[in-house]
Amino acid sequence: MTMDSMLSGDDSLLGNLWDEICVQQRSEKSFYWSAYVETIDEILTANVNRLDHAAVLALWSQTEAGFDWLYDHHTDENGSENVPLDYDTVIAYLRGLLLQAALDEDNESVTKYLHSMGYESDEPDQ
């Protein structure tokens, strides 16, 4: 199930899908969270598939699996030509970065929405 529209509704304080993802990261995941993840993965996959081998290798090398493989095989004769790139690992890595960015996002509409739903307070921690 991919998302064709926002689940929060047209009259929501949220302006776009990114806002909805930020809300879900900072509060509870909705029943439809899997649709958000599927949409994220579809967008990431389409973009990663457009990259050349060197760019995907650069991303994969930042994952634990990629780093370990390159570390173990750095002296191989054919170097990066025989790297068994794992696109799923790259997508999972990028999804993690994106979801962390959503958690860290300082977004006024998200904050107002969460406050209106009782998730966050304007009161500073004491």
C-alpha positions as a Markdown table, in Angstrom:
| # | Residue | x | y | z |
|---|---|---|---|---|
| 1 | Met | 0.0 | 0.0 | 0.0 |
| 2 | Thr | 1.6 | 3.3 | -1.0 |
| 3 | Met | 0.3 | 6.6 | -0.1 |
| 4 | Asp | -1.5 | 8.8 | -2.6 |
| 5 | Ser | -2.5 | 11.5 | -0.1 |
| 6 | Met | -1.9 | 12.6 | 3.4 |
| 7 | Leu | -3.6 | 10.6 | 6.1 |
| 8 | Ser | -4.0 | 13.5 | 8.5 |
| 9 | Gly | -6.7 | 15.1 | 6.3 |
| 10 | Asp | -7.1 | 18.2 | 4.3 |
| 11 | Asp | -7.9 | 20.4 | 7.3 |
| 12 | Ser | -4.8 | 19.3 | 9.3 |
| 13 | Leu | -2.2 | 21.7 | 10.6 |
| 14 | Leu | 0.3 | 19.6 | 8.6 |
| 15 | Gly | 1.2 | 20.8 | 5.1 |
| 16 | Asn | 2.8 | 17.7 | 3.5 |
| 17 | Leu | 3.9 | 14.1 | 3.8 |
| 18 | Trp | 7.2 | 15.2 | 5.4 |
| 19 | Asp | 5.3 | 16.9 | 8.2 |
| 20 | Glu | 3.3 | 13.7 | 8.7 |
| 21 | Ile | 6.5 | 11.6 | 8.9 |
| 22 | Cys | 8.0 | 14.1 | 11.4 |
| 23 | Val | 4.9 | 13.8 | 13.6 |
| 24 | Gln | 5.0 | 10.0 | 13.5 |
| 25 | Gln | 8.7 | 10.0 | 14.5 |
| 26 | Arg | 8.1 | 12.4 | 17.4 |
| 27 | Ser | 4.9 | 10.7 | 18.7 |
| 28 | Glu | 3.1 | 7.4 | 18.1 |
| 29 | Lys | 3.3 | 5.5 | 14.8 |
| 30 | Ser | -0.1 | 5.3 | 13.1 |
| 31 | Phe | -1.8 | 2.2 | 12.0 |
| 32 | Tyr | -0.7 | 3.1 | 8.5 |
| 33 | Trp | 3.0 | 3.5 | 9.4 |
| 34 | Ser | 3.9 | 0.7 | 7.0 |
| 35 | Ala | 2.5 | 2.8 | 4.1 |
| 36 | Tyr | 4.8 | 5.6 | 5.1 |
| 37 | Val | 7.8 | 3.3 | 5.1 |
| 38 | Glu | 6.8 | 1.7 | 1.8 |
| 39 | Thr | 6.5 | 5.2 | 0.2 |
| 40 | Ile | 9.9 | 6.2 | 1.7 |
| 41 | Asp | 11.5 | 3.0 | 0.3 |
| 42 | Glu | 9.9 | 3.4 | -3.1 |
| 43 | Ile | 11.2 | 7.0 | -3.4 |
| 44 | Leu | 14.7 | 6.0 | -2.1 |
| 45 | Thr | 14.8 | 3.0 | -4.4 |
| 46 | Ala | 13.9 | 5.0 | -7.5 |
| 47 | Asn | 16.6 | 7.5 | -6.7 |
| 48 | Val | 19.3 | 5.0 | -5.7 |
| 49 | Asn | 18.7 | 3.1 | -8.9 |
| 50 | Arg | 19.5 | 6.3 | -10.9 |
| 51 | Leu | 23.0 | 6.5 | -9.3 |
| 52 | Asp | 26.1 | 5.1 | -10.9 |
| 53 | His | 28.1 | 2.2 | -9.4 |
| 54 | Ala | 30.6 | 4.5 | -7.7 |
| 55 | Ala | 27.9 | 6.5 | -5.9 |
| 56 | Val | 26.1 | 3.4 | -4.7 |
| 57 | Leu | 29.4 | 2.0 | -3.5 |
| 58 | Ala | 30.1 | 5.2 | -1.6 |
| 59 | Leu | 26.7 | 4.9 | 0.1 |
| 60 | Trp | 27.1 | 1.1 | 0.8 |
| 61 | Ser | 30.6 | 1.7 | 2.2 |
| 62 | Gln | 28.9 | 3.8 | 5.0 |
| 63 | Thr | 26.9 | 0.8 | 6.2 |
| 64 | Glu | 28.3 | -1.7 | 8.6 |
| 65 | Ala | 28.1 | -4.5 | 6.0 |
| 66 | Gly | 29.7 | -2.4 | 3.3 |
| 67 | Phe | 32.5 | -1.2 | 5.6 |
| 68 | Asp | 33.2 | -4.7 | 6.8 |
| 69 | Trp | 33.3 | -6.2 | 3.3 |
| 70 | Leu | 35.6 | -3.4 | 2.0 |
| 71 | Tyr | 37.8 | -3.7 | 5.0 |
| 72 | Asp | 38.2 | -7.5 | 4.5 |
| 73 | His | 38.7 | -7.2 | 0.8 |
| 74 | His | 40.6 | -3.9 | 0.3 |
| 75 | Thr | 43.7 | -5.7 | -1.1 |
| 76 | Asp | 41.7 | -7.7 | -3.7 |
| 77 | Glu | 43.1 | -7.4 | -7.2 |
| 78 | Asn | 39.9 | -6.1 | -8.9 |
| 79 | Gly | 39.1 | -3.7 | -6.1 |
| 80 | Ser | 35.6 | -2.2 | -6.2 |
| 81 | Glu | 34.6 | -4.0 | -9.5 |
| 82 | Asn | 33.6 | -7.2 | -7.7 |
| 83 | Val | 31.9 | -5.6 | -4.7 |
| 84 | Pro | 28.6 | -7.4 | -4.0 |
| 85 | Leu | 26.6 | -4.2 | -3.5 |
| 86 | Asp | 23.5 | -4.7 | -1.4 |
| 87 | Tyr | 20.9 | -2.2 | -2.5 |
| 88 | Asp | 18.5 | -3.2 | 0.3 |
| 89 | Thr | 21.2 | -2.3 | 2.8 |
| 90 | Val | 21.7 | 1.1 | 1.1 |
| 91 | Ile | 18.0 | 1.8 | 1.2 |
| 92 | Ala | 17.7 | 0.8 | 4.9 |
| 93 | Tyr | 20.7 | 3.0 | 5.7 |
| 94 | Leu | 19.2 | 6.0 | 3.8 |
| 95 | Arg | 15.8 | 5.4 | 5.4 |
| 96 | Gly | 17.5 | 5.5 | 8.8 |
| 97 | Leu | 19.1 | 8.8 | 8.0 |
| 98 | Leu | 15.8 | 10.2 | 6.7 |
| 99 | Leu | 13.9 | 9.1 | 9.8 |
| 100 | Gln | 16.5 | 10.5 | 12.1 |
| 101 | Ala | 16.2 | 13.8 | 10.2 |
| 102 | Ala | 12.5 | 13.7 | 10.7 |
| 103 | Leu | 12.9 | 13.2 | 14.4 |
| 104 | Asp | 15.4 | 16.1 | 14.6 |
| 105 | Glu | 13.3 | 18.4 | 12.4 |
| 106 | Asp | 12.4 | 21.8 | 14.0 |
| 107 | Asn | 9.2 | 22.4 | 12.3 |
| 108 | Glu | 6.6 | 24.9 | 13.6 |
| 109 | Ser | 3.6 | 23.1 | 12.0 |
| 110 | Val | 4.6 | 19.7 | 13.4 |
| 111 | Thr | 5.2 | 21.2 | 16.9 |
| 112 | Lys | 1.7 | 22.9 | 16.8 |
| 113 | Tyr | 0.1 | 19.7 | 15.6 |
| 114 | Leu | 1.7 | 17.6 | 18.3 |
| 115 | His | 0.8 | 20.2 | 20.9 |
| 116 | Ser | -2.9 | 20.2 | 19.7 |
| 117 | Met | -2.9 | 16.4 | 20.1 |
| 118 | Gly | -1.5 | 16.6 | 23.6 |
| 119 | Tyr | 1.9 | 15.1 | 22.8 |
| 120 | Glu | 4.2 | 18.1 | 23.5 |
| 121 | Ser | 4.0 | 21.1 | 25.7 |
| 122 | Asp | 5.2 | 24.6 | 25.2 |
| 123 | Glu | 6.4 | 24.5 | 28.9 |
| 124 | Pro | 10.2 | 24.2 | 29.2 |
| 125 | Asp | 11.4 | 21.2 | 31.2 |
| 126 | Gln | 12.2 | 22.0 | 34.8 |
